[in-house]
């Protein structure tokens, strides 16, 4: 078991770098130019506001979520507080997934299929982040 851990140890920094940098870059893009993400998020934010006190400015909330992805993605990529940063990323990805890939609300079969694929891709990404949060140092 110890030998296996030693052999796999070099993979941890690479996995963190690959995963974290993706969130940092995508988050930076959303932070810089939230664009259509704001309209996509509106319905989910309205629902969430019934339970969680969020600011009324949808664009600010979208940018805030993007800022979490930039910060947590960078920290994960650098190996700083990897468990906490992975959990923050998983948390930020939940509303992103619900707002951006609500395939159940799409009528067109081709578009629905594409969004279902993207939804499940994001679910896999959340699963990977949860694995990262459970990873031993």
Phi and psi in degrees as a GROMACS rama.xvg file:
@    title "Ramachandran Plot"
@    xaxis  label "Phi"
@    yaxis  label "Psi"
@TYPE xy
-65.3175  -39.3264  UNK-2
-62.0884  -43.002  UNK-3
-60.9886  -43.4325  UNK-4
-61.9612  -40.1497  UNK-5
-66.383  -38.268  UNK-6
-69.6864  -35.1093  UNK-7
-85.5002  -16.0274  UNK-8
-52.4845  -41.5574  UNK-9
-65.4261  -18.9302  UNK-10
-74.6624  -26.506  UNK-11
-60.0518  -52.437  UNK-12
-60.4107  -37.7639  UNK-13
-65.3136  -43.6543  UNK-14
-63.7412  -42.0228  UNK-15
-65.2702  -41.1613  UNK-16
-64.3434  -46.7764  UNK-17
-63.7657  -43.9289  UNK-18
-71.386  -51.6283  UNK-19
-62.9196  -41.5695  UNK-20
-64.376  -33.1462  UNK-21
-61.8485  -47.0568  UNK-22
-66.4024  -39.3277  UNK-23
-61.666  -44.0033  UNK-24
-69.9802  -45.4182  UNK-25
-66.8123  -38.0717  UNK-26
-64.9208  -40.1254  UNK-27
-62.0672  -41.3917  UNK-28
-61.1137  -44.4525  UNK-29
-69.5355  -33.3064  UNK-30
-69.1079  -42.6408  UNK-31
-69.7182  -43.4599  UNK-32
-142.885  84.9794  UNK-33
-65.4098  -28.2496  UNK-34
44.5985  -128.403  UNK-35
-67.5474  -12.9092  UNK-36
-61.7772  -31.699  UNK-37
-64.5361  -46.7553  UNK-38
-65.3651  -40.164  UNK-39
-62.0946  -36.5926  UNK-40
-79.1917  -17.7162  UNK-41
-52.9532  -48.9428  UNK-42
-63.563  -44.2761  UNK-43
-65.3139  -41.8209  UNK-44
-64.5267  -38.0589  UNK-45
-60.6228  -43.6314  UNK-46
-66.1437  -44.7573  UNK-47
-64.5541  -36.117  UNK-48
-63.0602  -18.5174  UNK-49
-69.2008  -21.6544  UNK-50
-118.413  -30.6689  UNK-51
-120.403  130.531  UNK-52
-74.4618  102.362  UNK-53
-111.253  154.292  UNK-54
-59.1182  153.327  UNK-55
-74.3924  -18.6113  UNK-56
-81.6153  103.483  UNK-57
-59.3614  -39.7608  UNK-58
-62.7724  -39.4341  UNK-59
-64.6565  -38.5785  UNK-60
-67.4001  -42.3354  UNK-61
-62.5613  -44.1563  UNK-62
-65.1155  -36.2828  UNK-63
-63.6807  -42.6846  UNK-64
-62.8384  -40.1649  UNK-65
-64.5666  -39.5016  UNK-66
-63.7108  -37.9905  UNK-67
-61.0272  -42.4379  UNK-68
-66.0274  -39.5287  UNK-69
-63.408  -51.3911  UNK-70
-65.4168  -50.9435  UNK-71
-68.3471  -36.7514  UNK-72
-63.9351  -41.5756  UNK-73
-64.7067  -45.2756  UNK-74
-61.4974  -42.9401  UNK-75
-63.4696  -44.3768  UNK-76
-60.5919  -35.2583  UNK-77
-85.5497  -6.57724  UNK-78
76.9315  19.6341  UNK-79
-96.139  122.299  UNK-80
47.394  55.6183  UNK-81
-62.2708  -36.3056  UNK-82
-66.8942  -47.307  UNK-83
-64.6689  -43.0175  UNK-84
-66.5743  -37.2944  UNK-85
-64.7763  -40.4251  UNK-86
-66.476  -39.3848  UNK-87
-63.1286  -41.0961  UNK-88
-65.8871  -42.8783  UNK-89
-60.6094  -42.9501  UNK-90
-63.6246  -37.978  UNK-91
-73.8979  -24.9123  UNK-92
-78.808  -22.6966  UNK-93
-61.9698  -56.7635  UNK-94
-66.1116  -31.9184  UNK-95
-60.5937  -43.4732  UNK-96
-68.4826  -44.9867  UNK-97
-64.6237  -38.6433  UNK-98
-77.7542  -39.9322  UNK-99
-88.4551  -19.6684  UNK-100
-135.783  45.4779  UNK-101
-77.3742  70.8618  UNK-102
-61.8086  -28.6454  UNK-103
-65.9639  -15.4406  UNK-104
-100.511  6.84083  UNK-105
-104.976  131.22  UNK-106
-82.7083  -43.9554  UNK-107
-63.1133  121.151  UNK-108
-58.8547  -40.2062  UNK-109
-68.0733  -45.2217  UNK-110
-65.9801  -38.3334  UNK-111
-61.7905  -43.8757  UNK-112
-62.7681  -43.6868  UNK-113
-60.4284  -45.3347  UNK-114
-69.1095  -32.6737  UNK-115
-64.78  -41.0327  UNK-116
-61.0017  -46.9682  UNK-117
-64.3825  -38.1026  UNK-118
-59.8665  -49.1243  UNK-119
-71.0111  -28.919  UNK-120
-62.4145  -44.5424  UNK-121
-65.0843  -36.4611  UNK-122
-62.2306  -39.691  UNK-123
-64.9532  -37.6884  UNK-124
-65.1004  -39.9201  UNK-125
-62.3754  -42.64  UNK-126
-59.7628  -42.9652  UNK-127
-62.8992  -39.1765  UNK-128
-66.127  -36.9508  UNK-129
-66.216  -37.1049  UNK-130
-60.9193  -42.753  UNK-131
-62.3231  -37.8543  UNK-132
-67.5555  -28.9136  UNK-133
-88.9714  -10.7337  UNK-134
-61.7505  144.303  UNK-135
-80.0888  147.3  UNK-136
